[in-house]
Amino acid sequence: KGAGAARNRGVKEARNHFVAFSDSDDEWLPGKIQLQRNFLLAKPDLLFCFSNHAFWNRKGELRRFALETWHEDRRNWEEILGPGKLISSVLKLPQYLDFSYYEGNLYLSAMSAHYLNINTLLVRREEAGDALSFAEDTKTYEEWETLGRLSRAGNCAYLDCETIYQHAHPAPRLTDADGLELVSAKLKI
């Protein structure tokens, strides 16, 4: 039934407080869940958090911090979400692991740009309620609609670190749909 239906089923069957997603062609980096879980536990006012990601292309080349080209918004995160803060102000991490995070409301920005690689998301399941559901009538961009609903429901944080590797592969990918399918899905969402 597609990615949206699969994700909706996973959310429906989930029993824990937090929900995260992992596609078959992506890889969580060690410590992803621990970092995001501890962050959200320390920031109970936030509904969800997400991060950047690295992308292994079909040539085997690694593109670091790939989200900057993903969302196509030329603004920096301070303009999108608000002033950056160091993660060490919230969590105890070794100094060499310190990085910035940005928190605020993403709703208006999410109406025009797609900021989320779903595999980097961690969300409070119960607090999100019906906002944590995915479109089932498009082949792609189903997570963009979810980002809009989650952003309308509560504030979030972007963690300026990579928590996943996204892997390109020779098999067909949803993001490889033809231009008309991509535009149609984007308009529908």
Accessible surface in RSA format (square Angstrom, percent):
REM  Atomic radii and reference values for relative SASA: ProtOr
REM  Chains: A
REM  Algorithm: Lee & Richards
REM  Probe-radius: 1.40
REM  Slices: 20
REM RES _ NUM      All-atoms   Total-Side   Main-Chain    Non-polar    All polar
REM                ABS   REL    ABS   REL    ABS   REL    ABS   REL    ABS   REL
RES LYS A   1   224.99 109.8 151.57  93.0  73.42 174.8 112.22 101.0 112.77 120.1
RES GLY A   2    50.22  61.9   0.00   N/A  50.22  61.9  38.82 106.5  11.40  25.5
RES ALA A   3    27.14  25.0  11.55  17.8  15.60  35.5  18.75  26.4   8.40  22.2
RES GLY A   4     4.56   5.6   0.00   N/A   4.56   5.6   0.00   0.0   4.56  10.2
RES ALA A   5    13.44  12.4   8.51  13.1   4.93  11.2   9.01  12.7   4.42  11.7
RES ALA A   6    67.32  61.9  49.27  76.0  18.05  41.1  58.46  82.3   8.86  23.5
RES ARG A   7    24.41  10.2  20.39  10.4   4.02   9.6  14.07  19.2  10.34   6.3
RES ASN A   8    30.89  21.3  25.49  24.6   5.39  13.0  19.28  46.4  11.61  11.2
RES ARG A   9   162.68  68.3 158.03  80.6   4.65  11.1  53.64  73.3 109.04  66.1
RES GLY A  10    41.04  50.6   0.00   N/A  41.04  50.6  35.16  96.5   5.87  13.2
RES VAL A  11    21.53  14.2  18.50  16.8   3.03   7.3  18.50  16.1   3.03   8.2
RES LYS A  12   163.97  80.0 146.58  89.9  17.39  41.4  99.36  89.4  64.60  68.8
RES GLU A  13    95.63  54.9  82.70  62.6  12.93  30.8  33.72  65.2  61.91  50.5
RES ALA A  14    24.39  22.4  13.88  21.4  10.51  23.9  24.24  34.1   0.15   0.4
RES ARG A  15   180.67  75.9 155.40  79.2  25.28  60.2  77.50 105.9 103.18  62.5
RES ASN A  16   115.08  79.4 111.67 107.9   3.41   8.2  22.41  53.9  92.67  89.6
RES HIS A  17    70.33  38.4  61.67  42.9   8.66  22.2  47.31  48.8  23.02  26.8
RES PHE A  18    31.81  15.9  17.77  11.0  14.04  36.5  17.77  10.8  14.04  40.2
RES VAL A  19    11.60   7.6   8.14   7.4   3.45   8.3  11.60  10.1   0.00   0.0
RES ALA A  20    29.40  27.0   4.77   7.4  24.63  56.0   4.77   6.7  24.63  65.2
RES PHE A  21    17.46   8.7  13.50   8.4   3.95  10.3  17.46  10.6   0.00   0.0
RES SER A  22    68.47  57.9  34.31  45.8  34.16  78.7  20.97  44.6  47.51  66.6
RES ASP A  23    47.34  33.2  40.37  40.2   6.97  16.5  14.41  33.9  32.93  32.8
RES SER A  24   128.23 108.4  79.74 106.4  48.49 111.7  60.29 128.4  67.94  95.2
RES ASP A  25    30.64  21.5  22.09  22.0   8.55  20.2  15.55  36.6  15.09  15.0
RES ASP A  26    16.06  11.3   0.42   0.4  15.64  37.0   0.01   0.0  16.05  16.0
RES GLU A  27    79.77  45.8  75.18  56.9   4.59  10.9  30.16  58.3  49.61  40.5
RES TRP A  28    92.20  37.0  73.32  35.5  18.88  44.3  73.32  39.1  18.88  30.6
RES LEU A  29    36.07  20.1  33.18  23.7   2.89   7.3  33.26  23.4   2.81   7.6
RES PRO A  30   133.34  97.2  99.50  90.7  33.83 123.0 112.16  92.6  21.17 131.6
RES GLY A  31    43.35  53.5   0.00   N/A  43.35  53.5  28.14  77.2  15.21  34.1
RES LYS A  32     5.20   2.5   0.93   0.6   4.27  10.2   3.63   3.3   1.58   1.7
RES ILE A  33    57.24  32.6  55.20  41.1   2.04   4.9  55.20  39.7   2.04   5.5
RES GLN A  34   122.00  68.2 115.56  84.5   6.44  15.3  34.95  74.4  87.05  66.0
RES LEU A  35    29.49  16.4  24.38  17.4   5.11  12.8  29.03  20.4   0.46   1.2
RES GLN A  36     0.00   0.0   0.00   0.0   0.00   0.0   0.00   0.0   0.00   0.0
RES ARG A  37   108.68  45.6 108.68  55.4   0.00   0.0  22.12  30.2  86.56  52.5
RES ASN A  38    49.80  34.3  47.77  46.2   2.03   4.9   7.49  18.0  42.31  40.9
RES PHE A  39     0.00   0.0   0.00   0.0   0.00   0.0   0.00   0.0   0.00   0.0
RES LEU A  40     0.00   0.0   0.00   0.0   0.00   0.0   0.00   0.0   0.00   0.0
RES LEU A  41    92.82  51.7  71.16  50.9  21.66  54.4  72.87  51.2  19.95  53.7
RES ALA A  42    47.44  43.6  16.58  25.6  30.85  70.2  27.98  39.4  19.45  51.5
RES LYS A  43    34.55  16.9  34.14  20.9   0.41   1.0   8.12   7.3  26.43  28.1
RES PRO A  44   103.62  75.5  83.45  76.1  20.17  73.3  83.79  69.2  19.83 123.2
RES ASP A  45    97.70  68.4  67.59  67.3  30.11  71.2  51.30 120.7  46.40  46.3
RES LEU A  46     2.52   1.4   1.17   0.8   1.34   3.4   2.12   1.5   0.40   1.1
RES LEU A  47    12.63   7.0   9.68   6.9   2.95   7.4  11.84   8.3   0.79   2.1
RES PHE A  48     0.00   0.0   0.00   0.0   0.00   0.0   0.00   0.0   0.00   0.0
RES CYS A  49     0.00   0.0   0.00   0.0   0.00   0.0   0.00   0.0   0.00   0.0
RES PHE A  50     0.00   0.0   0.00   0.0   0.00   0.0   0.00   0.0   0.00   0.0
RES SER A  51     0.03   0.0   0.00   0.0   0.03   0.1   0.00   0.0   0.03   0.0
RES ASN A  52     0.00   0.0   0.00   0.0   0.00   0.0   0.00   0.0   0.00   0.0
RES HIS A  53     0.03   0.0   0.03   0.0   0.00   0.0   0.00   0.0   0.03   0.0
RES ALA A  54     0.00   0.0   0.00   0.0   0.00   0.0   0.00   0.0   0.00   0.0
RES PHE A  55    35.82  17.9  35.82  22.2   0.00   0.0  35.82  21.7   0.00   0.0
RES TRP A  56    81.18  32.6  81.12  39.3   0.06   0.1  77.86  41.5   3.32   5.4
RES ASN A  57    45.63  31.5  40.70  39.3   4.94  11.9  16.48  39.7  29.15  28.2
RES ARG A  58   137.65  57.8 100.13  51.0  37.52  89.3  56.49  77.2  81.15  49.2
RES LYS A  59   172.21  84.0 135.78  83.3  36.44  86.8  89.66  80.7  82.55  87.9
RES GLY A  60    48.42  59.7   0.00   N/A  48.42  59.7  29.84  81.9  18.58  41.6
RES GLU A  61    96.68  55.5  90.93  68.8   5.75  13.7  43.84  84.8  52.84  43.1
RES LEU A  62    62.50  34.8  32.13  23.0  30.37  76.3  32.88  23.1  29.63  79.7
RES ARG A  63   113.70  47.7 109.32  55.7   4.38  10.4  58.88  80.5  54.82  33.2
RES ARG A  64   138.10  58.0 122.23  62.3  15.87  37.8  43.17  59.0  94.92  57.5
RES PHE A  65    83.23  41.6  76.93  47.7   6.29  16.4  76.93  46.6   6.29  18.0
RES ALA A  66     1.12   1.0   0.07   0.1   1.05   2.4   0.73   1.0   0.40   1.1
RES LEU A  67     0.02   0.0   0.02   0.0   0.00   0.0   0.02   0.0   0.00   0.0
RES GLU A  68    79.68  45.7  67.65  51.2  12.03  28.6  59.40 114.9  20.28  16.6
RES THR A  69    83.77  59.6  66.93  67.9  16.84  40.1  70.04  94.1  13.73  20.8
RES TRP A  70    71.43  28.7  43.40  21.0  28.03  65.8  53.32  28.4  18.11  29.4
RES HIS A  71    10.34   5.7   4.61   3.2   5.73  14.7   3.90   4.0   6.44   7.5
RES GLU A  72   139.50  80.1 106.70  80.7  32.80  78.1  43.08  83.3  96.42  78.7
RES ASP A  73    26.53  18.6  12.94  12.9  13.59  32.1  10.09  23.8  16.44  16.4
RES ARG A  74   240.91 101.1 201.34 102.6  39.56  94.2  82.30 112.5 158.61  96.1
RES ARG A  75    95.23  40.0  85.29  43.5   9.94  23.7  46.78  63.9  48.45  29.4
RES ASN A  76    88.04  60.7  79.29  76.6   8.75  21.1  41.95 101.0  46.09  44.6
RES TRP A  77    18.90   7.6  16.92   8.2   1.98   4.6  14.96   8.0   3.94   6.4
RES GLU A  78    96.21  55.2  85.43  64.6  10.78  25.7  18.25  35.3  77.96  63.7
RES GLU A  79   107.84  61.9  79.86  60.4  27.98  66.6  38.04  73.6  69.80  57.0
RES ILE A  80    12.60   7.2   0.31   0.2  12.29  29.6   0.49   0.4  12.11  32.9
RES LEU A  81    14.18   7.9   0.00   0.0  14.18  35.6   3.79   2.7  10.40  28.0
RES GLY A  82    15.49  19.1   0.00   N/A  15.49  19.1  14.44  39.6   1.05   2.4
RES PRO A  83   101.63  74.1  98.70  90.0   2.93  10.6  99.37  82.0   2.26  14.0
RES GLY A  84    28.52  35.2   0.00   N/A  28.52  35.2   5.12  14.0  23.40  52.4
RES LYS A  85    90.70  44.2  82.56  50.7   8.14  19.4  60.51  54.5  30.19  32.2
RES LEU A  86    96.21  53.6  91.82  65.7   4.39  11.0  91.82  64.5   4.39  11.8
RES ILE A  87     0.00   0.0   0.00   0.0   0.00   0.0   0.00   0.0   0.00   0.0
RES SER A  88    56.24  47.5  34.29  45.8  21.94  50.6  22.52  48.0  33.72  47.2
RES SER A  89    85.29  72.1  41.60  55.5  43.69 100.6  51.19 109.0  34.10  47.8
RES VAL A  90    36.93  24.3   9.90   9.0  27.02  65.1  16.36  14.2  20.57  55.8
RES LEU A  91    22.71  12.6  18.50  13.2   4.21  10.6  22.44  15.8   0.28   0.7
RES LYS A  92   208.48 101.7 175.84 107.9  32.64  77.7 124.96 112.5  83.52  89.0
RES LEU A  93    55.40  30.9  33.32  23.8  22.08  55.5  37.13  26.1  18.27  49.2
RES PRO A  94    62.64  45.7  49.43  45.1  13.21  48.0  61.56  50.8   1.08   6.7
RES GLN A  95   165.14  92.3 145.85 106.6  19.29  45.9  54.49 116.0 110.65  83.9
RES TYR A  96   183.17  85.5 144.93  82.5  38.23  99.5 119.61  89.9  63.56  78.4
RES LEU A  97    83.75  46.6  77.43  55.4   6.32  15.9  80.17  56.3   3.58   9.6
RES ASP A  98    44.74  31.3  20.86  20.8  23.88  56.5  11.00  25.9  33.74  33.7
RES PHE A  99    33.22  16.6  25.74  15.9   7.48  19.5  33.22  20.1   0.00   0.0
RES SER A 100    32.06  27.1  29.00  38.7   3.06   7.0   2.91   6.2  29.14  40.8
RES TYR A 101     3.47   1.6   3.37   1.9   0.10   0.3   0.05   0.0   3.42   4.2
RES TYR A 102    27.98  13.1  27.68  15.7   0.30   0.8   0.42   0.3  27.56  34.0
RES GLU A 103    30.31  17.4  21.83  16.5   8.48  20.2  11.46  22.2  18.85  15.4
RES GLY A 104    15.72  19.4   0.00   N/A  15.72  19.4  15.36  42.2   0.36   0.8
RES ASN A 105    78.61  54.2  56.03  54.1  22.57  54.4  28.31  68.1  50.30  48.6
RES LEU A 106     0.33   0.2   0.00   0.0   0.33   0.8   0.00   0.0   0.33   0.9
RES TYR A 107    60.96  28.5  60.96  34.7   0.00   0.0  36.89  27.7  24.07  29.7
RES LEU A 108   150.43  83.8 139.49  99.8  10.94  27.5 139.89  98.2  10.55  28.4
RES SER A 109    15.76  13.3   9.65  12.9   6.11  14.1   4.78  10.2  10.98  15.4
RES ALA A 110     0.82   0.8   0.00   0.0   0.82   1.9   0.00   0.0   0.82   2.2
RES MET A 111   100.19  51.9  73.23  48.5  26.96  64.2  47.85  40.7  52.34  69.3
RES SER A 112    93.37  78.9  63.51  84.8  29.86  68.8  48.17 102.6  45.20  63.3
RES ALA A 113    11.43  10.5   7.52  11.6   3.91   8.9  11.43  16.1   0.00   0.0
RES HIS A 114    15.65   8.6  14.15   9.8   1.50   3.8  14.07  14.5   1.59   1.8
RES TYR A 115     0.50   0.2   0.50   0.3   0.00   0.0   0.00   0.0   0.50   0.6
RES LEU A 116     0.00   0.0   0.00   0.0   0.00   0.0   0.00   0.0   0.00   0.0
RES ASN A 117     1.57   1.1   1.34   1.3   0.23   0.5   0.37   0.9   1.20   1.2
RES ILE A 118     5.38   3.1   4.65   3.5   0.73   1.8   4.65   3.3   0.73   2.0
RES ASN A 119     2.09   1.4   2.09   2.0   0.00   0.0   0.00   0.0   2.09   2.0
RES THR A 120     0.00   0.0   0.00   0.0   0.00   0.0   0.00   0.0   0.00   0.0
RES LEU A 121     0.00   0.0   0.00   0.0   0.00   0.0   0.00   0.0   0.00   0.0
RES LEU A 122     3.11   1.7   3.11   2.2   0.00   0.0   3.11   2.2   0.00   0.0
RES VAL A 123     0.00   0.0   0.00   0.0   0.00   0.0   0.00   0.0   0.00   0.0
RES ARG A 124    15.25   6.4  15.25   7.8   0.00   0.0   3.86   5.3  11.40   6.9
RES ARG A 125    46.78  19.6  43.74  22.3   3.04   7.2   6.22   8.5  40.56  24.6
RES GLU A 126   119.53  68.6  95.83  72.5  23.70  56.4  33.02  63.9  86.51  70.6
RES GLU A 127    98.86  56.8  67.18  50.8  31.68  75.4  51.75 100.1  47.12  38.5
RES ALA A 128     5.80   5.3   0.00   0.0   5.80  13.2   0.00   0.0   5.80  15.4
RES GLY A 129    41.48  51.2   0.00   N/A  41.48  51.2  33.30  91.4   8.18  18.3
RES ASP A 130   135.21  94.7 120.84 120.3  14.38  34.0  41.35  97.3  93.87  93.6
RES ALA A 131    13.98  12.9   8.36  12.9   5.62  12.8  10.67  15.0   3.31   8.8
RES LEU A 132     5.59   3.1   0.57   0.4   5.02  12.6   0.57   0.4   5.02  13.5
RES SER A 133    39.99  33.8  39.99  53.4   0.00   0.0  27.09  57.7  12.90  18.1
RES PHE A 134     7.22   3.6   0.00   0.0   7.22  18.8   0.36   0.2   6.85  19.6
RES ALA A 135    11.88  10.9   3.15   4.9   8.74  19.9  11.73  16.5   0.15   0.4
RES GLU A 136    97.53  56.0  69.81  52.8  27.72  66.0  26.02  50.3  71.52  58.4
RES ASP A 137    94.14  65.9  68.71  68.4  25.43  60.1  44.31 104.3  49.83  49.7
RES THR A 138    23.38  16.6   0.55   0.6  22.83  54.4   9.50  12.8  13.88  21.0
RES LYS A 139   134.47  65.6 122.58  75.2  11.90  28.3  85.81  77.2  48.66  51.8
RES THR A 140     9.98   7.1   9.65   9.8   0.32   0.8   0.90   1.2   9.08  13.7
RES TYR A 141    40.99  19.1  40.45  23.0   0.54   1.4  17.19  12.9  23.80  29.3
RES GLU A 142     5.02   2.9   5.02   3.8   0.00   0.0   0.27   0.5   4.75   3.9
RES GLU A 143    21.71  12.5  21.71  16.4   0.00   0.0   0.94   1.8  20.77  17.0
RES TRP A 144    26.30  10.6  25.11  12.2   1.19   2.8  23.23  12.4   3.07   5.0
RES GLU A 145    58.23  33.4  52.04  39.4   6.19  14.7  14.65  28.3  43.58  35.6
RES THR A 146     0.00   0.0   0.00   0.0   0.00   0.0   0.00   0.0   0.00   0.0
RES LEU A 147     0.00   0.0   0.00   0.0   0.00   0.0   0.00   0.0   0.00   0.0
RES GLY A 148     4.06   5.0   0.00   N/A   4.06   5.0   4.06  11.1   0.00   0.0
RES ARG A 149    48.88  20.5  46.55  23.7   2.34   5.6  29.16  39.8  19.72  12.0
RES LEU A 150     0.00   0.0   0.00   0.0   0.00   0.0   0.00   0.0   0.00   0.0
RES SER A 151     0.36   0.3   0.00   0.0   0.36   0.8   0.36   0.8   0.00   0.0
RES ARG A 152   150.48  63.2 125.58  64.0  24.90  59.3  44.57  60.9 105.91  64.2
RES ALA A 153    60.66  55.8  18.66  28.8  42.00  95.5  29.33  41.3  31.33  83.0
RES GLY A 154    19.19  23.7   0.00   N/A  19.19  23.7  18.89  51.8   0.30   0.7
RES ASN A 155    62.44  43.1  59.02  57.0   3.42   8.2   1.80   4.3  60.64  58.6
RES CYS A 156     0.47   0.4   0.47   0.5   0.00   0.0   0.03   0.1   0.44   0.5
RES ALA A 157     0.00   0.0   0.00   0.0   0.00   0.0   0.00   0.0   0.00   0.0
RES TYR A 158     0.00   0.0   0.00   0.0   0.00   0.0   0.00   0.0   0.00   0.0
RES LEU A 159     0.00   0.0   0.00   0.0   0.00   0.0   0.00   0.0   0.00   0.0
RES ASP A 160    44.53  31.2  38.62  38.4   5.91  14.0   0.30   0.7  44.24  44.1
RES CYS A 161    18.52  14.0  17.10  19.1   1.42   3.3  16.57  42.0   1.95   2.1
RES GLU A 162    22.71  13.0   5.40   4.1  17.31  41.2   3.90   7.5  18.81  15.4
RES THR A 163     3.57   2.5   2.48   2.5   1.09   2.6   3.57   4.8   0.00   0.0
RES ILE A 164     0.00   0.0   0.00   0.0   0.00   0.0   0.00   0.0   0.00   0.0
RES TYR A 165    56.10  26.2  56.10  31.9   0.00   0.0  18.97  14.3  37.13  45.8
RES GLN A 166    14.70   8.2  14.70  10.7   0.00   0.0   0.00   0.0  14.70  11.1
RES HIS A 167    57.19  31.3  57.19  39.8   0.00   0.0  41.78  43.1  15.41  17.9
RES ALA A 168    20.17  18.5   4.21   6.5  15.96  36.3   4.21   5.9  15.96  42.3
RES HIS A 169    48.20  26.3  45.54  31.7   2.67   6.8  40.43  41.7   7.77   9.0
RES PRO A 170   135.15  98.5 105.28  96.0  29.88 108.6 109.39  90.3  25.76 160.1
RES ALA A 171    51.96  47.8  44.85  69.2   7.11  16.2  51.43  72.4   0.53   1.4
RES PRO A 172   128.81  93.9 104.12  94.9  24.69  89.7 112.14  92.6  16.67 103.6
RES ARG A 173    35.56  14.9  20.88  10.6  14.68  34.9  13.79  18.8  21.77  13.2
RES LEU A 174    92.58  51.6  82.77  59.2   9.81  24.7  86.14  60.5   6.44  17.3
RES THR A 175    75.29  53.6  60.06  60.9  15.24  36.3  55.57  74.6  19.72  29.8
RES ASP A 176    75.14  52.6  46.00  45.8  29.15  68.9  27.68  65.1  47.46  47.3
RES ALA A 177    21.97  20.2   5.52   8.5  16.46  37.4  15.83  22.3   6.15  16.3
RES ASP A 178    87.80  61.5  73.93  73.6  13.87  32.8  48.44 114.0  39.36  39.3
RES GLY A 179    47.07  58.1   0.00   N/A  47.07  58.1  34.66  95.1  12.42  27.8
RES LEU A 180   141.08  78.6 130.98  93.7  10.10  25.4 134.41  94.4   6.67  18.0
RES GLU A 181    61.23  35.2  54.85  41.5   6.38  15.2  30.80  59.6  30.43  24.8
RES LEU A 182    41.92  23.3  41.75  29.9   0.17   0.4  41.92  29.4   0.00   0.0
RES VAL A 183    81.26  53.5  80.92  73.3   0.34   0.8  81.26  70.6   0.00   0.0
RES SER A 184    56.82  48.0  49.05  65.5   7.77  17.9  34.38  73.2  22.44  31.4
RES ALA A 185     7.62   7.0   3.71   5.7   3.92   8.9   7.02   9.9   0.60   1.6
RES LYS A 186    89.10  43.5  80.11  49.2   8.99  21.4  38.65  34.8  50.44  53.7
RES LEU A 187   147.20  82.0 119.29  85.3  27.91  70.2 122.64  86.1  24.56  66.1
RES LYS A 188   125.95  61.4  91.23  56.0  34.72  82.7  65.11  58.6  60.84  64.8
RES ILE A 189    54.80  31.2  10.35   7.7  44.44 107.1  21.14  15.2  33.65  91.3
END  Absolute sums over single chains surface
CHAIN  1 A    10213.1       7906.4       2306.7       5690.5       4522.6
END  Absolute sums over all chains
TOTAL         10213.1       7906.4       2306.7       5690.5       4522.6
